[in-house]
Amino acid sequence: MLEFDSHVSPKQRREFSSFSNRNCRMETCFELSKCKYGFKVYVYPNTQDKMSSKYSEILTALRQSRYHTTNPEEACLFVPAIDTLDRDKLSAEYIQNMESKIQSLPYWNDGLNHIIFNLYPGTWPHYDETDLGFNTGKAMLAKASVSDMWFRPNFDISFPLFHKEHKFKGGEPGFLTENLVPPLRSYTLSFKGKRYLTGIGSETRNSLYHIHNDDDIVMLTTCKHGKSWKDMKDDRCERDNAEYEKYDYKILLHNSTFCLVPRGRRLGSYRFLEALQAACIPVFLSNNWVLPFSEVIDWNQAAIWGDERLLLQIPSIVRSIRHADLLALRQQTQFLWETYFSSIDKIVATTLEIIKDRIFPQSSHSKQVWNSLPGTLAVLPEYSATLADYPFYSSLPQTQEFTAVIYATSKTVMVSSPLYRLIKTVSKSPSVHQIIVLWHSDAPMPTDVRWPVPTNINVTFKTIATISMRFYPFEEIKTDAVLSLDEDVTPVTDEVDFAFHVWKHFEDRIVGYPARNHYWDESTSHWAYSSKWSNDYSMVLTGAAFYHRYYGYLYSHSLSASLIEMVNNLNNCEDILFNMLVSHFNKKPPIKIGLRRFYKEATASETEQISRWFDAEHFHQRHFCVHYFADSFGYMPLVRSSIRLDPILFKDPVSILRKKYRQMEGVS
Amino acid sequence: MRSSGGSKSRLRGPRMVNRYQHYYVLLFSIILLGILVTGALQFWPHHIDEEEYDFMLRSNIPVREVVIPTDAPVAEKSDQSCTFHSCFDVYHCGYNDDSRISIYIYPVTKYLDESGVPLTLGFSQEFSELLQTVADSVYYTSEPDRACLFLPPLDLLNQNNLRLKESAQILTSLQSWNHGTNHLLFNMLPGNMPDFNTALDVHRGKAVLAGGGFSTWSYRRTYDVAIPVFSPLAAATDLPEGDSQEERTWLLMSAQVGLHVEYIEDLMKARQNQPRFIILQQCAGIYNMTDRCTQEGNTALEYPQVLQESEFCLVIRTSRLGQLTLSDAMKAGCVPVIVADSFILPFSEVIDWKRAAIVVAEDNLSTVNEVVRAISRDSLLQMRRQVRHLYASYFSSIRAITLTALQIINDRVFPYTARKYEEWNEPPSMIPVQNPLFLPIKPPQSTGFTAVILTYDRLESLFLIIQRVAQVPSLAKVLVVWNNQQKTPPPAAEWPKINKPLKVVQTRHNKLSNRFYPYDEIETEAILALDDDILMLTSDEVEFGYEVWREFPDRLVGFPSRVHLWDNSTHKWRYESEWTSAISMVLTGAAFHHKYYSYVYTNSLPGNIKTWVDDMINCEDIAMNFLIANLTGKASIKVAPRQKFKCPECPNLAMISADQKAHMVERSECVNRFVEIYGTMPLQSVEFRADPVLYKTEVAQEIKLFKDLGAL
């Protein structure tokens, strides 16, 4: 234990470095000053050594991260490119001479500001969790199966154990598709897996037969694994093996309310993530295990802790959980699975966020953010310290005003220009706070136009250099609500007001008029884009739509540079990317309102331009974009909707005096 | 503050001499030192006043005297490797219906040495309160055999007052000591001059320590409990809460005494050109804990009152990590800025400190003003609110601290009934709406819905509606709720033949709430509640309604709508069925809802809403709208144009009859009554409805999925 003289200067005390690495903490084994350029992660170049596909994916995810840097001088965190995942000497993936390889890393410096990833420490027979076969020095360990005995709190990271087949990106969805009531499945509790007969950890699974009842509690173990199981078998093996064959694992997984997650040789087991994905509430039986990411994840909201010492109590404990709690626990498994665990890149991103939160406590995520939808990866804390500034945490209308942001590409502005009329229309809305025109044109900004707006409304021009900048959350935008408009759309003021009304009740979605769809094109095996009339849609274009200012921030700060660059080079697809981004985080479709779609045919002749919407090349690009973006997200994030929201009494044969949004009756 | 170097040399002297001979001299110095070091008068020993101890009187045992021989065994050193799973004995905590731990308090005992001299100073006021709290709590048990935890009758709160070896001997002498297993020790001021360890130095084996001032090295996760250092001064001082929005004179204040000179230098650096940063120190002359002075001024400012004048208050480590200033600042609604590397914040196992305090690394103290200035006014106000809540709930008294520590241990022993994050962190009135169906999943269309039809005796209309609803593609099953106890339902042969399952349940009482009972026969999530006379809905309309429900499975989705309005003349809510352009309710004569809401309606409607509805034979639909809006914070959804269930041509409904007026009055009464019961108006008014995407668009009719949406 640390002892120090209170008369020693605090500075000396902090520099006092006789801590063993066993006791590392951020204060003693991590140099915060290296993070003065922000949270930058450096990955060493790959070496000649063999590398497992999973470690290679971890490195890829790190290199694609927005925190990645290629410059070691500005790095805050270093990641060796030598595969440390499997440190079981008996494993084929074990890398020899790790000590010298690690020591020869140019910035190793006894592991300072380094992180080592590991899934399998130690080997038969003791499976010593501290045995990585090399000295990790002051490096942080992101390690599976850690125990309370060895875990260095707020320094190490308890890492999830995942299969070799675990997806790199996108990830498989959770199995839960409906919230049945009562929330009970055919089996109350189940487990199916190996048991080890003797040696470390074997007692836990060897005891499970005590609670097996072959009815609603099904505990299946097999001794049949390894070469010499017959020599070691106990008198239950034959019976257990027979029972084991009676049940199918997949069927149990889908039909159990709870899934037991008992320790194996090591504390963590694959069962954990399998159960989580299957919305089968995990019941841990692995004393002293530090649960994955438990520094930030409140597992009590998604799982049940059992105690190996009290195995016989487990049945009554799981039966005592109230139905309302079951419903919540089960939904939480799905949220956690899909947000933090379902793919390697999410696991890596989560790890980085945990470390970043430690280094920059002033802009870190609260427990609330970590444990409720949409989760930490959707919440960039630099945006605001106030949760109410994000679109996710309130269902009640909060905003009273909006900012209209008009994207303009024309050469000039005259009184007859659509832009002039659009500004006039928008300014009539009682809720408009101000109007910003984003000038994306070679022509100079108009300076001497007198805008037909009330005196209290400000019309500002800003030049932007790229199409993506239309979503940029400029300082001038003081409201959460942004009305995004193309300069040539022709809404009536009631349409603006109605859209704003709807948006206030769906702050987390894009709410607007022009809807589009995506579909899977069998002939090309590609995702494709559609602007045809159809009974459903998955995108609402940002030519006439409301969105939350925060999504503009997410677009500008969370997307990979290559995606933004592609959009800017094409000068197209920014709206598609924006829709995918929003649906990726809120898992919901946008909302189409009203009849109109604001096709540009009406304006094409007026501006004497060939509208880009009819440009075949333009359209072709959009097919390409949909597919390319989906590929880059690792899955298709768009969600379809088959409903549209209209004003109450819309087009109903009743007196127009009863209707609130009367102008909408006339347009079509 | 006197220079600590001086105190140190003064102490070293007597320590060299035989401790026993000089015990009282030493004790006095230690106490004096304790006052100087902690900067507060606290934990003064006082004599046991037997009248105060209910728990003793209850057990009817007089204060025992026990002699501890000089060579009595000493408890083993604290086992630093202990975790909950490795050292805590769960077998005696057992599974019980309340999922509650039990705690036994040893009889109050006077421990004497062989010559009859007391080995302890007796109980401090604080320890007495602590014992009383435990004795009065739900956790208390008078039977050691049934106890999960044991509380020794030894006041260890302030290590300054302790004889280390003798205390450890007393611990081993306890009847059930067993290496300290499941013994709970409370300590607020650990360590001694000059080293100030961060956990109680008394050898204590496997005992669980509820300690103030743990560092990340001395704290055993899952095992110890980090508690605050109780501030008697803050507890005794009345610091009225000002306006929650108030702007305070100072942005940042340091009002601690006894800071190391290096910290003071850093503070001076941080204060440069920061007019809203003030540093207060002890006033010249005799140290008085309730006075503070600026460096320049000599006017004494009242402490802790002065903390109320700053938005943020610095809490910097001194010899110990746990600081009274933390409690003082919190009481004053001043957001703590904690500068104490490796400090385990009090109750941080359950409290989310990010919402109530700012932690700054000691190395960054000289730039603390930048950190503080970067915090928005909104965040500050939220943090202040949180600080007040945390102080009142967990810091304000010995009682609060003790019960919180016990609750944390209880949560470890029974994790499946543990208090949730919100319960620990949100002020009770602020617990946010937790939508019971919060996961955004769209139920598969293939599951379909169950039409639940409430009927009494309108057979003809019932049969007709069964046939109609059977036409809807996504119908999974029809469940008829036969609410007539006088008549039995007709034999199976007489029921219409449909190609979907048809079940009839017979109720025991003719109650309206039967329509919202979560019958086992309902195997789908989606329920379409239907009156037996709702004949006008088209198949497309119902199918589209189901589609809308699938997109909003957490809401009530219906057809005709109603709205509530505030009547300024009567100061009451009014129920309105006029054709307005807003809606806040949908009628449940035909509406979709999740089966979970039937379960809630049946089992946990607040107040007497359920019986009120059954007695009135009215308003069950309003009750359902309230229930769902209250659980989700969201509005009901109206589908498509339909405004009436009855045909508009029907003459008796075209005019407003006296009956109908009475009906409206009754419905308004329901709304007002429910608002009273909920304590709030949960309904949300919205001005939109859900239509099919191609509704009224000029495209070929055959493209449209839902063509026949019927009339108004």
Interface residues (C-beta under 8 A of the other chain):
Chain A: M1 L2 E3 F4 D5 S6 H7 S9 P10 K11 R14 N23 R25 E27 L32 D148 M149 F151 P153 N154 L176 T177 E178 N179 L180 V181 P182 N287 N288 D298 N300 Q301 I304 W305 D307 E308 R309 L310 Q313 S316 I317 S320 I321 H323 A324 L327 A328 Q331 Q334 F335 P361 Q362 S364 S366 K367 Q368 N371 S372 L373 S384 A385 T386 A388 Y393 S394 S395 L396 F498 H501 V502 H505 A515 W533 S534 N535 D536 Y537 N586 K587 K588 P589 K592 I593 L595 V639 S641 S642 I643 R644 L645 D646 P647 I648 L649 F650 K651 D652 P653 V654 R658 K659 K660 Y661 S668
Chain B: S4 G5 K8 Q80 S81 T83 F84 H85 S86 V90 Y91 Y95 M193 P194 D195 F196 N197 T198 A199 S215 T216 W217 S218 R221 T222 H260 E262 Y263 R317 T318 S319 D341 S342 D352 K354 R355 I358 V359 A361 E362 D363 V371 A374 I375 S376 D378 S379 Q382 P415 Y416 A418 K420 Y421 N425 P432 V433 Q434 N435 P436 L437 F438 L439 P440 I441 K442 P443 P444 T447 P518 E523 E525 E547 V548 E551 P553 S561 W579 T580 S581 A582 I583 H594 K595 Y596 S598 Y599 T632 G633 K634 A635 K638 P641 Q643 Q684 V686 E687 F688 R689 A690 D691 P692 V693 L694 Y695 K696 T697 E698 V699 I703 K704 L705 F706 L712
